[in-house]
Amino acid sequence: MRREDKASLFISLFSFFLVLRILTTGERLIGVIFPEISMDNLIRLEFSTAYIAAGVFAYFYRLVFPETLGKHSITFVFLALSPFIISLFFSVAEFSQLAIYYQVLLIFICIRIIFAILKAFKYGKTKSVLSLVGFIFIFLTVLNDTLYQNNIINTTNLIPFGFLGFILFQGYILSYGFTRAYSDIAKLKENLEISNGQLSNLKEGLEDLIVARTKELEESKINIQQLNEFARAINSTIRLEIILEKAYQYLKKDLNCDSLILFLIDEKKEMVVFHKGVFADHYDQEVEAKFREMNFELNPNAGIFYLVYKRNRSFSFSKVRERNLTKSNNTFVRLIGNRPGMNIPLASQGKVVGLLTLFKDNNEVPFTKQDLQLAGRTGEAIATSVTNSILIDNLNTERNIAEITKIQMED
């Protein structure tokens, strides 16, 4: 059972004992209902309701203000009430003599509860004010009845009226708690509906994201498979012409390029040397012959080619302004046309061995970042084949020279 439910239970018990005490005092109406009860037992019942009600009343405030009315205080109240309850088993003359001590204890309990209520203000208890006002009714009437019964003042018994005021205030506090709980539930329901809506939107967004990521993964898988097939194809030959032709067919399908040109790096001569180009059918048949004259020095005058070589980083461009180009780059653009293109370094074992230049077949649509990445991965596969081809060509050249030298020596 929750603490709030226990508090409601104990205030109900307190009200029950209060009604029972009213029936056993004054005209003693309980004697009319149960005429067989003796006068001694009626008096015992009257005193027992007062003793038990005091303990129930104190424990009720322990449940309402647990931070300020501690367990030790309630234990002391129960221990202090125990002798009075035990005395009920003795004669009326004996236990009635303890009434004055009970009244002093009751005043002490009231003062302790008032102190607990005042102390609860610093904990921000919204019900502290109403509890204090309601309890003052009880305290004043208890104090009045104690003084009246001991012939100190000449008034009348007011405890029933004090408890009536207390119950009214306490009923308002309980109803306020239930109203606030209902309001909190309504707010929680509203927040839950908002959260559910956000979760639904998030779920839809996640589903779209998953679909998009799945599509990207499938595309990446296809690209990797195609790249692996391309790598196997170019590794099956050492002829650069065949390698370039296969690279052109592979890239043309995905990048819509209409030309692919290979430049080799001659570090000994510090030259960028045109090696081979693959061009679309609409190009002049003599365009490759014109490119063969495009060997240029490997220095800043080489412009874009030199920057790509030095940085070992791909570079894409849309239409260029000829006045911003170097002389060699201007000659290159005039031959191929002013259109979007990219320059890819062919690096093997950290060393740039060549440059691969591609141009778009559409003058208006430049290469995208994804196009640049795909061409870069293709360039990595081509670089290894180019390196192997160059090594084999060098070996063949050295072998031919050695054979010629041997023949000459034999002659």
Phi and psi in degrees as a GROMACS rama.xvg file:
@    title "Ramachandran Plot"
@    xaxis  label "Phi"
@    yaxis  label "Psi"
@TYPE xy
-70.957  159.991  ARG-2
-60.3371  -40.5594  ARG-3
-62.9894  -38.3856  GLU-4
-68.0825  -37.3717  ASP-5
-63.9543  -39.8887  LYS-6
-61.1295  -42.3016  ALA-7
-64.026  -37.9781  SER-8
-63.6218  -44.0488  LEU-9
-73.6428  -32.2028  PHE-10
-68.6501  -30.8776  ILE-11
-68.2746  -42.6831  SER-12
-62.6525  -40.4217  LEU-13
-62.8409  -42.9957  PHE-14
-62.4408  -37.9497  SER-15
-62.1302  -47.3934  PHE-16
-68.2476  -30.32  PHE-17
-65.905  -44.632  LEU-18
-63.1091  -40.708  VAL-19
-63.9343  -36.3752  LEU-20
-68.9004  -39.8656  ARG-21
-61.0738  -36.7027  ILE-22
-70.9114  -21.5663  LEU-23
-100.896  0.537173  THR-24
-118.749  170.316  THR-25
66.3496  -117.18  GLY-26
-78.8902  -4.04956  GLU-27
50.6092  64.4712  ARG-28
-65.1778  -21.7703  LEU-29
-67.1889  -25.5048  ILE-30
-69.9059  -27.3566  GLY-31
-72.9717  -37.1542  VAL-32
-73.0787  -40.217  ILE-33
-123.552  81.7463  PHE-34
-67.4379  -18.2248  PRO-35
-76.6766  -9.04554  GLU-36
-75.245  131.98  ILE-37
-74.888  163.857  SER-38
-64.9554  -38.8591  MET-39
-60.9288  -43.635  ASP-40
-68.5271  -33.4195  ASN-41
-62.923  -41.543  LEU-42
-67.004  -41.5495  ILE-43
-59.1937  -43.7356  ARG-44
-62.8102  -39.0147  LEU-45
-61.5768  -48.3562  GLU-46
-69.0073  -38.6658  PHE-47
-63.6851  -38.9158  SER-48
-62.1299  -36.7929  THR-49
-67.0822  -44.1011  ALA-50
-66.4155  -48.921  TYR-51
-67.2302  -40.032  ILE-52
-59.8744  -36.9137  ALA-53
-63.5602  -43.5946  ALA-54
-66.3143  -43.4772  GLY-55
-61.929  -40.8532  VAL-56
-62.6134  -43.8543  PHE-57
-66.3193  -41.2984  ALA-58
-69.621  -30.4981  TYR-59
-59.4217  -44.5271  PHE-60
-71.3076  -25.1005  TYR-61
-63.7282  -38.1959  ARG-62
-72.6375  -34.0997  LEU-63
-77.0182  -38.4122  VAL-64
-125.679  68.7977  PHE-65
-67.5292  -24.4862  PRO-66
-72.7909  -29.3207  GLU-67
-112.624  -17.8276  THR-68
-115.6  95.6335  LEU-69
-77.4708  173.961  GLY-70
-66.407  -33.8514  LYS-71
-66.7833  -37.1768  HIS-72
-64.4165  -42.9972  SER-73
-67.1152  -38.5353  ILE-74
-61.2703  -41.747  THR-75
-62.0083  -41.8465  PHE-76
-61.3811  -45.1666  VAL-77
-63.8708  -41.8726  PHE-78
-66.1247  -37.6861  LEU-79
-69.0649  -32.144  ALA-80
-79.7341  -18.9346  LEU-81
-58.0528  -45.9564  SER-82
-60.3707  -35.9805  PRO-83
-67.5129  -39.3142  PHE-84
-68.7201  -39.6115  ILE-85
-65.2352  -34.5451  ILE-86
-64.2481  -18.2255  SER-87
-65.6286  -16.7781  LEU-88
-82.8648  -6.18217  PHE-89
-95.0025  -175.296  PHE-90
-70.1876  161.507  SER-91
-62.3406  -39.1429  VAL-92
-62.6321  -33.8133  ALA-93
-78.0057  -51.0706  GLU-94
-76.2709  -21.0796  PHE-95
-71.1344  -21.9118  SER-96
-68.8843  -18.767  GLN-97
-86.7958  2.15346  LEU-98
-60.3189  -41.0659  ALA-99
-62.6932  -36.7558  ILE-100
-69.3683  -36.3213  TYR-101
-64.7564  -39.2998  TYR-102
-63.6396  -39.6921  GLN-103
-63.7162  -44.0944  VAL-104
-61.7619  -40.1562  LEU-105
-63.111  -41.0394  LEU-106
-63.9752  -40.0153  ILE-107
-63.0736  -42.4089  PHE-108
-61.2334  -41.6976  ILE-109
-63.0934  -43.174  CYS-110
-62.7958  -40.7654  ILE-111
-64.5655  -39.4888  ARG-112
-67.8749  -41.0379  ILE-113
-59.4259  -42.9817  ILE-114
-61.2891  -40.6926  PHE-115
-65.612  -38.6643  ALA-116
-66.6844  -43.9513  ILE-117
-62.6139  -39.4261  LEU-118
-67.7381  -25.5942  LYS-119
-71.876  -14.6136  ALA-120
-60.1598  -37.2589  PHE-121
-71.5058  -14.5952  LYS-122
-90.3877  3.55899  TYR-123
73.5711  28.2611  GLY-124
-72.2393  114.809  LYS-125
-67.4344  -23.1986  THR-126
-91.0113  3.57297  LYS-127
-65.5969  -42.6795  SER-128
-62.8885  -49.977  VAL-129
-64.2294  -38.2139  LEU-130
-63.9813  -39.8331  SER-131
-65.7398  -45.601  LEU-132
-62.2771  -44.8042  VAL-133
-64.7407  -37.2239  GLY-134
-74.0679  -29.3462  PHE-135
-60.9566  -34.8921  ILE-136
-56.5183  -47.4981  PHE-137
-65.5888  -46.2756  ILE-138
-61.863  -44.4818  PHE-139
-65.59  -40.5973  LEU-140
-70.9636  -37.027  THR-141
-62.4296  -44.4622  VAL-142
-63.3206  -41.9784  LEU-143
-62.4742  -47.5262  ASN-144
-66.9583  -35.6493  ASP-145
-63.5484  -45.895  THR-146
-68.4625  -36.5147  LEU-147
-67.3735  -45.262  TYR-148
-68.2837  -20.8188  GLN-149
-99.5861  15.7556  ASN-150
57.0633  34.5484  ASN-151
-91.2081  -38.4411  ILE-152
-125.479  160.308  ILE-153
-112.629  86.8321  ASN-154
-128.643  -129.453  THR-155
-153.633  170.034  THR-156
-72.9491  122.186  ASN-157
-117.013  1.36487  LEU-158
-56.7796  -42.7421  ILE-159
-56.8276  -38.9203  PRO-160
-69.6554  -37.1416  PHE-161
-63.4118  -43.2519  GLY-162
-68.8008  -30.16  PHE-163
-64.5494  -46.1208  LEU-164
-61.8815  -40.856  GLY-165
-61.6875  -45.4136  PHE-166
-64.9095  -37.9095  ILE-167
-62.6286  -46.2144  LEU-168
-66.2593  -39.6329  PHE-169
-68.9613  -35.6462  GLN-170
-63.1526  -37.7429  GLY-171
-65.7436  -39.5974  TYR-172
-62.2047  -45.2061  ILE-173
-64.3211  -42.4333  LEU-174
-66.0489  -35.4978  SER-175
-63.2396  -39.3421  TYR-176
-63.8602  -42.5582  GLY-177
-66.3669  -38.7343  PHE-178
-64.0777  -43.8722  THR-179
-65.7129  -37.8458  ARG-180
-62.3448  -41.7503  ALA-181
-63.5862  -40.9391  TYR-182
-63.5421  -41.3635  SER-183
-63.5241  -38.9662  ASP-184
-64.2663  -40.5674  ILE-185
-63.4385  -41.9749  ALA-186
-65.2312  -42.0021  LYS-187
-62.5004  -38.7758  LEU-188
-63.196  -43.3222  LYS-189
-63.515  -44.9705  GLU-190
-63.7866  -36.5392  ASN-191
-66.0463  -40.4587  LEU-192
-63.8768  -41.0304  GLU-193
-63.2874  -43.7265  ILE-194
-63.1479  -40.428  SER-195
-62.9416  -39.8929  ASN-196
-63.28  -42.7511  GLY-197
-64.514  -39.6239  GLN-198
-64.9565  -37.5237  LEU-199
-64.0214  -43.8895  SER-200
-63.4889  -41.0298  ASN-201
-65.0032  -38.2806  LEU-202
-63.0552  -44.8928  LYS-203
-62.837  -42.0717  GLU-204
-63.3563  -40.0551  GLY-205
-65.5747  -39.4946  LEU-206
-62.3262  -43.5076  GLU-207
-63.6526  -40.1349  ASP-208
-64.8613  -41.1846  LEU-209
-63.5975  -41.9605  ILE-210
-61.9614  -43.826  VAL-211
-65.0123  -43.2925  ALA-212
-65.8999  -38.5642  ARG-213
-62.7899  -41.1855  THR-214
-64.1331  -42.1866  LYS-215
-62.9197  -41.6099  GLU-216
-64.6129  -40.902  LEU-217
-63.2457  -42.1804  GLU-218
-64.1173  -41.8388  GLU-219
-63.0913  -40.1191  SER-220
-62.1216  -44.0466  LYS-221
-63.1137  -43.3251  ILE-222
-61.9108  -40.9028  ASN-223
-65.8058  -43.0356  ILE-224
-61.2673  -44.0143  GLN-225
-64.2986  -40.6604  GLN-226
-64.8641  -39.9784  LEU-227
-63.8843  -42.5834  ASN-228
-62.5026  -40.4942  GLU-229
-63.975  -42.9463  PHE-230
-62.2903  -41.7011  ALA-231
-64.4935  -37.0188  ARG-232
-65.8947  -45.706  ALA-233
-76.3778  -23.0474  ILE-234
-78.6607  -10.5779  ASN-235
-82.1486  -2.22317  SER-236
-141.922  157.693  THR-237
-112.905  0.421697  ILE-238
-84.5049  120.373  ARG-239
-61.7614  -33.134  LEU-240
-61.2468  -44.9396  GLU-241
-68.1819  -39.6677  ILE-242
-60.6752  -45.0425  ILE-243
-65.5392  -39.146  LEU-244
-62.4443  -43.0736  GLU-245
-68.215  -38.6894  LYS-246
-63.5547  -40.426  ALA-247
-64.3962  -43.0839  TYR-248
-65.5215  -36.8023  GLN-249
-69.3154  -45.3243  TYR-250
-78.2125  -29.5465  LEU-251
-62.5621  -36.8443  LYS-252
-67.167  -38.8061  LYS-253
-96.7316  -27.9498  ASP-254
-109.848  -6.85653  LEU-255
55.6416  42.0749  ASN-256
-89.9257  150.348  CYS-257
-116.017  3.16034  ASP-258
-157.1  146.503  SER-259
-139.852  123.678  LEU-260
-126.5  132.519  ILE-261
-109.278  125.265  LEU-262
-112.63  135.853  PHE-263
-102.942  148.498  LEU-264
-96.959  120.88  ILE-265
-105.154  95.0717  ASP-266
-71.533  -27.781  GLU-267
-64.3875  -44.8865  LYS-268
-91.2201  -5.47582  LYS-269
53.1917  55.634  GLU-270
-131.328  150.897  MET-271
-102.222  114.102  VAL-272
-111.69  125.479  VAL-273
-66.8077  131.781  PHE-274
-112.893  -52.2552  HIS-275
-161.371  146.994  LYS-276
-135.062  149.235  GLY-277
-120.908  122.057  VAL-278
-124.408  153.639  PHE-279
-68.9662  166.208  ALA-280
-64.9899  -26.0726  ASP-281
-76.4894  -7.03588  HIS-282
-77.5774  152.988  TYR-283
-61.7285  138.23  ASP-284
-64.041  -20.4001  GLN-285
-92.983  3.87286  GLU-286
-63.686  -35.2461  VAL-287
-67.7053  -36.708  GLU-288
-63.1628  -37.1098  ALA-289
-67.0847  -35.5494  LYS-290
-68.5599  -27.278  PHE-291
-63.4054  -19.6642  ARG-292
-88.8459  7.65659  GLU-293
-98.8149  28.1218  MET-294
-70.8262  129.938  ASN-295
-139.984  160.89  PHE-296
-67.7106  147.959  GLU-297
-87.7429  78.1652  LEU-298
-150.469  177.668  ASN-299
-54.5046  -22.5056  PRO-300
-66.1891  -16.3328  ASN-301
-76.6178  -6.32767  ALA-302
63.2326  -123.09  GLY-303
-58.9305  -38.8001  ILE-304
-62.0518  -40.792  PHE-305
-68.9189  -41.9836  TYR-306
-63.2423  -42.8687  LEU-307
-64.7784  -39.2434  VAL-308
-64.564  -47.5477  TYR-309
-68.967  -41.0506  LYS-310
-87.1169  -14.4106  ARG-311
51.7689  48.4337  ASN-312
-141.451  137.179  ARG-313
-66.1499  153.905  SER-314
-143.602  128.02  PHE-315
-117.573  154.278  SER-316
-150.163  152.944  PHE-317
-95.078  -148.443  SER-318
-64.1587  140.683  LYS-319
-112.95  156.509  VAL-320
-91.8847  122.439  ARG-321
-63.9288  -29.0534  GLU-322
-69.3633  -17.3496  ARG-323
-91.9088  -1.86169  ASN-324
-96.2482  158.046  LEU-325
-74.7932  170.848  THR-326
-61.0097  -44.8863  LYS-327
-66.1183  -39.8123  SER-328
-66.4168  -36.5449  ASN-329
-62.8877  -43.2512  ASN-330
-61.9251  -41.0915  THR-331
-62.2449  -46.4927  PHE-332
-64.2236  -38.7056  VAL-333
-63.1425  -35.3996  ARG-334
-72.2841  -43.4486  LEU-335
-92.5921  -22.199  ILE-336
102.469  148.65  GLY-337
-83.3419  94.1158  ASN-338
-145.55  164.845  ARG-339
-60.2707  143.438  PRO-340
-156.668  -177.667  GLY-341
-151.67  155.289  MET-342
-124.09  122.811  ASN-343
-115.654  125.275  ILE-344
-75.8497  136.655  PRO-345
-101.136  101.321  LEU-346
-111.266  132.882  ALA-347
-131.014  122.958  SER-348
57.5774  39.9078  GLN-349
77.5446  5.37927  GLY-350
-119.204  128.101  LYS-351
-78.8254  117.219  VAL-352
-104.621  -12.6443  VAL-353
-168.813  173.156  GLY-354
-128.887  133.104  LEU-355
-111.938  120.734  LEU-356
-112.51  130.724  THR-357
-124.289  147.593  LEU-358
-129.823  146.668  PHE-359
-75.0647  153.588  LYS-360
-91.3769  -1.2636  ASP-361
-119.598  124.129  ASN-362
-71.6138  -17.4818  ASN-363
-100.796  -25.5334  GLU-364
-101.829  111.751  VAL-365
-78.0904  170.232  PRO-366
-70.917  143.315  PHE-367
-91.3594  174.048  THR-368
-63.6449  -38.7945  LYS-369
-65.3335  -36.8024  GLN-370
-61.4162  -42.0145  ASP-371
-64.2698  -39.5354  LEU-372
-66.6798  -43.0856  GLN-373
-62.4833  -44.4928  LEU-374
-63.9147  -35.5317  ALA-375
-63.8342  -42.9349  GLY-376
-65.0161  -38.3429  ARG-377
-64.7804  -39.1453  THR-378
-62.0135  -35.1016  GLY-379
-63.0751  -41.7243  GLU-380
-67.5673  -39.6335  ALA-381
-67.7093  -36.2975  ILE-382
-57.7193  -42.5291  ALA-383
-63.6969  -44.1443  THR-384
-64.9673  -39.6973  SER-385
-62.2642  -43.947  VAL-386
-61.3464  -46.115  THR-387
-62.7562  -41.0991  ASN-388
-64.007  -42.8704  SER-389
-63.3858  -41.0254  ILE-390
-63.131  -43.6091  LEU-391
-66.2057  -40.9851  ILE-392
-60.799  -41.6831  ASP-393
-64.2799  -41.1731  ASN-394
-64.5147  -42.5951  LEU-395
-63.0663  -40.2139  ASN-396
-63.3964  -46.1585  THR-397
-64.4407  -37.3189  GLU-398
-65.0927  -43.0229  ARG-399
-62.0755  -43.1416  ASN-400
-62.1894  -41.7138  ILE-401
-64.442  -39.1738  ALA-402
-67.5639  -41.9534  GLU-403
-62.9009  -43.1389  ILE-404
-62.3227  -40.593  THR-405
-64.1876  -41.3682  LYS-406
-64.8214  -42.0209  ILE-407
-64.0344  -38.1238  GLN-408
-68.8397  -35.4614  MET-409
-68.3725  -34.7016  GLU-410
